[in-house]
Amino acid sequence: QVQLVESGGGLVQAGGSLRLSCATSGVFKYGNTMAWYRHAPGKSRELVATIDNRGVKKYADSVKGRFTISRENAKETVYLQMNSLKPEDTAVYYCKAELFSGLVLTNQYWGQGTQVTVSS
């Protein structure tokens, strides 16, 4: 059974930092790409960062240089280190797992989300 549980959200002042964690089970035994998305009120869901199981990372332009995605395979956990936070980073952040068989996407799973609020 696949599970994704996010944690680490909260309230922080502009310029501050937070580290989000996504603890998974049933994911890392497969080929996978892990991603962080965010959804702010009144806006469409935005892809923030991805990391595949080779460690290749990609970022949205809006967070490049400020956010870092990483993974710890032994703990089956993915992280999002967020520095120099801005009020526009306020959103619910979601972890997503894409599972692959070779190059074929076989399943996608989402966590429940964690709220990040950045005050000005």
C-alpha positions in Angstrom: 0.0 0.0 0.0 1.4 3.3 -1.0 1.4 6.2 1.5 2.7 9.7 1.3 2.7 11.9 4.4 3.9 15.5 4.3 5.1 17.5 7.3 7.1 20.6 8.1 4.7 23.3 7.0 3.9 26.3 9.2 4.0 30.0 9.6 7.2 31.9 8.8 8.2 35.5 8.2 9.4 36.6 4.8 13.1 35.7 4.4 12.8 32.7 6.6 13.2 29.0 5.9 11.2 25.8 6.2 12.0 22.2 5.4 9.1 20.0 4.2 9.3 16.3 4.4 7.4 13.6 2.5 7.6 10.3 4.2 6.6 7.5 1.9 6.0 3.8 2.0 5.6 1.4 -1.0 7.1 3.9 -3.4 10.9 3.6 -3.4 10.9 0.0 -4.4 9.7 1.1 -7.9 11.3 3.4 -10.4 9.9 6.8 -9.4 9.9 10.5 -9.8 9.0 12.5 -6.7 7.6 16.0 -6.9 6.4 18.9 -4.8 3.5 20.9 -6.0 1.8 23.9 -4.4 -1.7 25.3 -4.6 -2.5 28.8 -3.5 -6.0 30.2 -3.2 -7.2 31.6 -6.5 -4.3 30.1 -8.4 -3.8 27.0 -10.4 -1.7 24.2 -9.0 2.0 24.7 -9.6 4.8 22.2 -10.0 7.6 23.4 -7.7 10.3 20.7 -8.1 11.0 17.2 -9.1 13.7 14.6 -8.4 13.9 11.2 -10.1 15.5 8.1 -8.8 18.8 9.0 -10.5 18.8 12.2 -8.5 18.1 14.5 -11.4 16.4 17.7 -10.2 14.2 20.3 -11.9 12.7 23.5 -10.5 10.1 26.0 -11.3 11.7 29.3 -12.3 9.9 31.0 -9.4 11.8 28.9 -6.8 15.2 28.4 -8.5 18.1 29.4 -6.2 15.8 29.4 -3.2 14.4 25.9 -2.9 16.2 22.6 -2.9 14.6 19.2 -3.4 16.4 16.1 -2.1 15.7 12.5 -1.3 16.9 10.0 1.2 16.3 6.6 -0.3 17.2 4.6 2.9 14.4 6.5 4.7 12.1 6.6 1.7 11.7 10.3 2.3 11.8 13.4 0.0 12.5 16.9 1.3 12.0 20.4 0.1 14.3 22.9 1.7 12.8 26.4 1.2 14.9 29.4 1.9 14.4 33.1 1.4 10.7 32.6 1.6 8.4 35.2 0.1 4.7 35.9 0.8 3.9 34.6 -2.7 5.2 31.2 -1.6 2.1 30.8 0.6 0.2 27.7 -0.4 -0.6 24.2 0.4 2.3 22.1 -0.6 1.7 18.5 -1.9 4.1 15.6 -2.4 3.5 13.5 -5.4 4.9 10.1 -6.4 5.0 8.9 -10.0 5.8 5.3 -10.4 7.3 3.8 -13.5 7.8 0.4 -15.1 10.7 1.2 -17.4 9.6 4.4 -19.1 5.9 3.7 -18.6 4.1 5.7 -16.0 2.0 3.1 -14.0 0.6 5.0 -11.0 0.5 8.4 -9.4 -0.1 9.1 -5.7 -0.6 12.3 -3.7 0.0 13.2 -0.1 -2.6 15.2 1.9 -0.7 18.5 1.8 0.9 20.8 4.3 0.2 24.5 4.7 3.0 27.0 4.3 2.2 30.6 5.2 4.7 33.3 4.7 4.0 36.7 6.4 5.3 40.0 5.1 
